[in-house]
Structure formats: structure tokens, C-alpha cells
Amino acid sequence: MAKIAVAPAPTVLTPFVVKQMGIPFSFDLEELIDTHVRFNNIVARYELPVFSGVFSLS
């Protein structure tokens, strides 16, 4: 992950986050990375404004 400049980020363990941690993760890592790259390409292509807090919920 370091090759693509991804770094782990700490989060605040709110009740919402704790509940989300109990949901099974259904994407494999490659699919997740591909989805993230495609999303960023769309954002860049159309110069869409993105609130950075959105990514903390992903």
C-alpha cells in the first residue's frame, strides 16, 4: 500500500464506528483499490468538490 501512497489513519471509536466494525467486509483489496482509483478519476475529470470527511467513513 505504501507504493500507492496509502497510509493508515487513526479514527475516533464512536458508537457508529464500533457498529461499522461488526459489518463483514465484502470487497477484496484489489477491488477496493480499483474502485477508489475510478472514483478519484471521475472526481478529477469533472473537477467535483469532495468533502474530505467522506473518506473517513469509507
C-alpha positions, 0 to 999 in steps of 0.5 A: 500500500505504501507504493500507492501512497496509502497510509493508515489513519487513526479514527475516533471509536464512536458508537457508529464506528464500533457498529461499522466494525461488526459489518463483514467486509465484502470487497477484496483489496484489489477491488477496493483499490480499483474502485477508489482509483475510478472514483478519484478519476471521475472526481478529477475529470469533472473537477467535483468538490469532495468533502474530505470527511467522506473518506473517513467513513469509507 
